[in-house]
Structures are given as C-alpha cells and as structure tokens.
Amino acid sequence: MSGLEIGHGGVIAVDTEQLREVGSRMRSVAMQCEEARAAIARAGALLASAPEAAPQVDIGALHRGGERIGVLRAELEDACAGTLLMADAFELVELRAQAEALALGDRAGASAVRARIHRLVDGDARVGVMADWLVAEWELTRHGGPPAPIGVGGLLPSLLLAAAFAGITSTLGKLPPGTTLKGVADPVRVTPTATSTPAGAPKGVAGALKRMPSTSAQVAVEKYTMVDGATRYVTYVKGTQNSSPWEGGGADPWDMKSNLQLYQGQRSASYQATVDALAAAGAEPGDRVDVVGYSQGGMIAAHLAMESDYDVALQLTAGSPQESSLADGQTLIQLSHSDDVVAKLAAGGSATGTGSPDSFTATREVDPQDGLYDLSLQPHALEAYIETAQLVDASSDPRAEALDAYWRELGDAVEVERTEFHAERVKQP
C-alpha cells in the first residue's frame, strides 16, 4: 500500500473527467466479457463437433455460462453509456452556470463557453434534456425523497447516482459555517443491544474505525471516566445499511432517504437516532463528545460537530460525502479515496481546509488497475479505509503524529463503558 497524501483539506468537486474515466473502464471490462463469451462459444463449438474428446464437460452448462457473460456485457455497455451521458449532463450544468457568471464581465469568455455548450447539446439531444431535468428535479425534491433512477436503463449504481445528483448543485458537499439541519425527522426508537467494558481506548485511527458496531447496531457510544472523575464520550456512527432507493423510509434509518435528507440539509431519522443514543448513554449538553463517522455517518458527524449541544473537539470521518466547517478549536480528520465515488463526486469542500491547524485530510487511490473491481464500490468499503488509517497511523507527518497525543489522553481513562444501539423508524398511524 502506498500513495498516501496528507494535507490540510482541498476542494471536493464533481469531476466530469472522473466520470468519463469510470465509463471508459466499464467499456474495457465489457470488451473483456465479450472476449470471454466468444472464447466460450468457440470452445462449445469444438466440443460439440467432437464430444468424445471431453465427455465430462457439460456443453449445455458451458453454453449457459457464455449467455450469462453476454448479458453482463450488455449491462456494462448500458451502464457505460449512462455514465458518459451523465458526465456530459453535469458538464452542461456547470458550463451554463459559468457562462451566466462570465456574461457579467467577460463577454468573450462567455461566448467561448457557450460554444462548448452548443457542441454538447448538438452532439446528443438527450444531454440538454437531462441537464434540465437534473436542475428542475433537484429544485422540486430537495426537501423530499429521492428522484427516479436515470441514465440508460437506470443502471447507474444507486450510490453513484445519489452522489452525482447531489453534486451538480456545487455546494452540498461543503457545509458553510452556521449550517443547521431543517425540518423534523421521522420518529425513531433507539434500543441498547450490547454493553461492554473495553480494555482501553483505540490506539490510532485504524483502531477507532475498527470500533464501528459490527452487529445490527448502527451507533456505539463509549463513556470514558478520566483520572480526575470527569467524563467524556466518543461515538461511532455507521454508514448506509440499506442503499436501495425504493426501500427508503423503511425500518432502518440508515438508508437512502436519510442519505438524501442529510445531503439536502434536512434532519434525518439517522441523525435523530444518533442524538437519542448519546442521550441514552448519559451524555448531556455541554459534555465532551468526539465522533467517528463512516460514509453516511460522516454527514451525521459533521452536524454533531457544527450544531449539537455537545462539545465536539474531534471529528474523524472516512468516506464522507460532506465536509463540515469547524471552529479553530476543533480538529477535523478526513480520510478520502480518490477512486471512491461517494467521497469524490460530492461537490463543495474547502480549498483552504477547516478546523484547527492539526486538522488534515488523508487521501490515496485504492486500486489503479482496471477491472470488475471498479464496479464494486470497494474503494468506499470500510475495510479499505481501515487500510488507509493504518498508513496514517504509521505516517511521520507532523499532524498525524500530533494525533497520537489524543489517543494517549483517552488511554489515561480509568474506566471505559461501551453501549451499542439499534435504531428503527416508528410507524405512524
């Protein structure tokens, strides 16, 4: 593992070239599938002409396997076409905004941008229609549920679609100072499912990520009793547990409905459940509560740090599609993979960083090779971020080394109590 970069933040934006690269990789894999299907067909034909050569081979099963690979190839080609079409639509939305801004003082620049707009629209009439739809649909649904799937055949992975849809607004990935969630969350029920007494605090970033609840619980809260009798808390918040858009609003609050609500600045059931879990664990307003969040949990962590009644001095996130704006006395640690569509395609982010001077963003590319791996969202997996965290823990970067003092301080606690919580939406009559 290598290629880790540590900095004090940076802009997270919709990268149309990144989308086009994903489309190119899909096309490459589709071609490999076609080669495999053709090879299987040739083998089947040879065996059919001389069945005595390999009587143990089931030619019918071989034929069916080739057909399944052919179906996969067709699906990949459709997904590729949808991805490239969406890249053009994103670029068109951005170019229209750029042209409008340039028209105020740079007519020549605006004219050049409009020429690019005309080329995009003339090349494929669907691009203009999709760009119009994206903007109009966002305005209509920003306070509601997710839109219907788009793209050729609706085959874009649901997480890619959600991140890209949010990203076109160019601001949802960065939470400006003073941002608070709006509206009322769906009612939830939070139940403690397990209690334990860990031997001590995590010894690093990787150790913290490994403390995500591993069962049906979505939130874990650890209460630390320090030598002087003071208490402080660390809460661990999971990522999305149900990524099927059509099941949004179901029993599990960690779903796509909550994802989109948090993207759009609405109070989600998952955020409410996290606040309720902290209260159930004994945390009171003003208490020191640090937060570790993965994926959707990163968005929850951002709002806990920015607007909750708790004193959040440390926010640690992995694969979060949003970046908070923290005060100088708060430390923000972000892990982000350059090939993670959830982290990469969320718009916004800070060009100059946020939080205390000890804050940093650690980035790397998980897998630079082409293949089916690219379609699996593995760069977003918690396991991949734990590997990145191990690199951070081993880094000699001064900011990473300064974080060691935090783990040592937690390690001085005389008692640690851990409670895991499971949350469910409560059906309303």
Secondary structure as GFF3:
##gff-version 3
##sequence-region A 1 429
A	DSSP	beta_strand	5	7	.	.	.	ID=ss1
A	DSSP	alpha_helix	16	49	.	.	.	ID=ss2
A	DSSP	three_ten_helix	51	53	.	.	.	ID=ss3
A	DSSP	alpha_helix	59	102	.	.	.	ID=ss4
A	DSSP	alpha_helix	107	123	.	.	.	ID=ss5
A	DSSP	alpha_helix	125	141	.	.	.	ID=ss6
A	DSSP	three_ten_helix	152	154	.	.	.	ID=ss7
A	DSSP	alpha_helix	158	167	.	.	.	ID=ss8
A	DSSP	beta_strand	188	196	.	.	.	ID=ss9
A	DSSP	alpha_helix	205	209	.	.	.	ID=ss10
A	DSSP	beta_strand	219	225	.	.	.	ID=ss11
A	DSSP	beta_strand	231	237	.	.	.	ID=ss12
A	DSSP	three_ten_helix	245	247	.	.	.	ID=ss13
A	DSSP	alpha_helix	256	263	.	.	.	ID=ss14
A	DSSP	alpha_helix	269	280	.	.	.	ID=ss15
A	DSSP	beta_strand	288	294	.	.	.	ID=ss16
A	DSSP	alpha_helix	296	307	.	.	.	ID=ss17
A	DSSP	beta_strand	314	318	.	.	.	ID=ss18
A	DSSP	beta_strand	331	337	.	.	.	ID=ss19
A	DSSP	alpha_helix	341	344	.	.	.	ID=ss20
A	DSSP	beta_strand	360	364	.	.	.	ID=ss21
A	DSSP	three_ten_helix	372	375	.	.	.	ID=ss22
A	DSSP	three_ten_helix	378	380	.	.	.	ID=ss23
A	DSSP	alpha_helix	382	394	.	.	.	ID=ss24
A	DSSP	alpha_helix	398	402	.	.	.	ID=ss25
A	DSSP	alpha_helix	404	411	.	.	.	ID=ss26
A	DSSP	beta_strand	415	425	.	.	.	ID=ss27
###
